[in-house]
Amino acid sequence: MMKTVIAVSLLAAGLSGSLWAAESGALKTVVVTSAGAVNAEMQSFDAVVEPVRQTSLAAQVPGAIVSLHVKVGDQVKAGQELLRIDARSAIQNAAASHSQVEAARASLNVAAKDFERQKQLFQKQYISQAALDRSQAQFQATQAQVQALQSQSDAAQTQSRFFVVQAPYTGVVSEVAVTLGDMAMPGKTLLVMHDPAAMRITASIAQSAIPANLGKVQFEIPSVHSMPNRMDAATRRSCQ
């Protein structure tokens, strides 16, 4: 049988905040009536509430979780640190790469000075063209080595920042899949968060239960006592 999905968007921040504070479970009703019908028969359907924007946060690098700053239900701000992975090895690699760059730059300085001396000697015809070419080749090789090591150092420095997981936007932590000491692996979900500012209610309804002239759709959340009994909602109909 063809089904129709009615998705109701809740855009009021206060409403959505109360919604997620309510008890979990199936929500009671989504009422469908025909527009203009005075004594229209009302039909009720179970529905679920879900966030419009929900994000699973995973690690980009492996390592043990050494700090966990949030729990389920915590409100977080964009950029806030949520957890930290052991980065000692990455920091040591970054430091080693930086030292290699400094050593290569010292060698480049020596090669540059030697090349300048060789050019002066060549101008006075004290050395051959071949000797000058060898000095120039040595200088260029050392210069290329510095550039390669600098790129490696930059990559190591960038990777060392992957060990801190931050909130991508302001929202609420809805799931914490790890504990202190767990191993984080690339692609493994660590936390799940959502934006409570935009929620939607979705109900699967048989096509035969939808009137041809669909009027207002209302929803009711009995477990949230601060809300009215029924509220009108904007609807979006799609068949599947």
N, C-alpha and C positions, 0 to 999 in steps of 0.2 A: 504494500500500500504506500502511496506517495505520502511523504511527511512534510510538514511545514515547521520551520524553526522560527520562533519569535524571540529576537534579542532585544532586551530593554536596557538602554544606557542610563546609568545613574551618575550624573555629573556633579552633584552637590557634595562638596567635601565633607560637610557635617554629617550628611546622611551616610555616606560610605564609611566614615570613621565609626559610627555606631554599628553599622552593619557587620564589620569585622570583629567588633567586640562581642557580638552575640554568640550564642551557642552554635556549634557546627551541626550540620545535618541538613536533610532535605527541607526546602522551604515550602510553605503551605500551598499558596495559590497564585496562579496567573489567570485572571478572569477575562473571557472573550465575549463581547456582546455585539449585536448588530446596531449600527448607527441609526438613530431615529426610531427605534422600537421602544415604545413606552413600557410594555410589560415583557421585555425580551427575557428569554430563559438564560440564566447565567450558568456557565460551565467553569469548573475549576480544574487546574492541572498542576502537578508537581513541577518545580523548577529548581535550578541551581544558580547560585550567585558566584561569579568569577571575575577576576580583575581583567580590565582591557589590556593592561600592560603588566606582564609578569616575566621575570628574568632569572635564569639559572646561572649562578656564578661559578666558574671553574678555574682551576689553576692552569697557568701556562708552563710551569716548571715543576719538577718533582721535589719533594722534601717533607720533613716532619712539621706538623703544625705546632708552633711554639706559643702563639697568643691567639685567643679567641675572645672578642670583645662584645659579642651580641648573643641574644637568645631569641627564641620565637616570640613574636609580638612586639619587639623593640622597634621604635621609630628611628630612622637614620637619615642623615642629610647627605646630599650629593658630595662625593669626595671623602666621606668619613671612612676611617680605617675599620674594617670589619674583622679581619684576621691577618695573621702574619705567619709566613713559612720560614723555616730555618734557612738563612741566607749566608751562613758563615763561609761555606765553600765558594759561593759565587763572589763574595766580597774579597776573599783571598785571591781568586783568579783575576778579579779586576785589578787588584793591587799589583799582582805579578805582571799583568799586561802593561800597566802604567810604567813599571820599572824597566821593562824591555824597551818601551818607547823612549824613555830617558837615555838608556844606554845607546840606542841607535842614533839618537840626536847628537850625542857626544861624538860618536864615530863619524857622523855626517859633518860635524864641525871640523874635525881633523881632515877629512877628505876634501872639504871645500878649501881649506887653507893650503893643503898640498897641491891642489889643482891650480890655485892662483900662483904659487911659486913656480910650478912647472910651466905655466904660460909665460912668466917673466923670463925664465931660462930659455924657453924656446925663442922668444923675441930676440934674445942676445945670441942665439944660435949655439947655446951650450948643450942642448939636448936635441934629439931627433923628433920628427913628427910622430913616429911610433911610440916614443916615450910619453909624449903629450897625450896621444890618444888613449894610452893605457890609464893615465891619471884621470882623464875625463870619464872614461868608462867606470872606473872605481867610484868616482863621485856620484855618477848617475845611479849606479847600482845601490849605493848606500842611501841615496835619496828615495829610491823606490822602496827599499826595505823599511824606512821610517814611515812612509805612507801606509804600507801594508800593516805594520804593527799598530799604527794609530787607529786604523779601521777596526782591528781586532780589539783594541782597548775600548773603543767606543761601544762596540757590540757587547763586551763584557760588562761595561758600566750600565748599559741599557737593561741587560738581562738581570742585573742585581736589583732592579726596581720591580721585577715581576713577582717578587716574593711577598709583596704587600697587596692584599685584595681590598679594594675600596668600593664604596657604593656608587653605582653609575648615575643614580638620581635619588632624589628625596622620596622615601617610601617606608614600607614596613617589612620586616623580616618575617616571612611566612614558614620557612623551614630551615633547620640547621642540620645538615647531613653528616657532620663530623664532630669529633671531640678533640681535646688537647692530646697531642701525641700521635694522632692518626697520620698516615702518610697521604699527602696530596699527590695526585698524578695528573698529568695534562689531560684535560677533557673530563675529569671526574667532577661531578657536581659537589660543591662545598656548601653553598647557601642558595636559598631561593628567596627573592624579594618581589614585592609588587607595589604598584602605585595606587593607594586607596582613593585618590582623587577622581578616578573614573572606573566604575564597576558596571557590570551588565548581568541581567537575569536571562537565562536561556531555558526554554521549555520545548520539548519535542511533542508535537500535536498532530494527530491524524488529520489528513486533508479534509476528510468528510466532516470534521468538527468545526471547520473554519467557515463562517458565513461568507457568502459572496460579497456582501457589502459590510466589511469589517469596520466596526466603530472603534471606540477607545479600548485600550488594553490597560488593565489595572493590575497592580501587584500588592501583595500583603505579606508582611514578615512578622508573624506573631511573636517571635522570640525577642524582637526589639521593641520594648514597651514605650520608648520615647517617640516612636513613629506613629502617624495616623493609621487607622485600621486599613484603609486602602488609599493608594495614590495612583494618579494617572501617569502613564509613561509613554514616551515616544516609541514607536514600534518600527521594526524593519522586518519585512517578510522575505523569506528565501526558501525555495523548494529544493529538496534533495532526495 
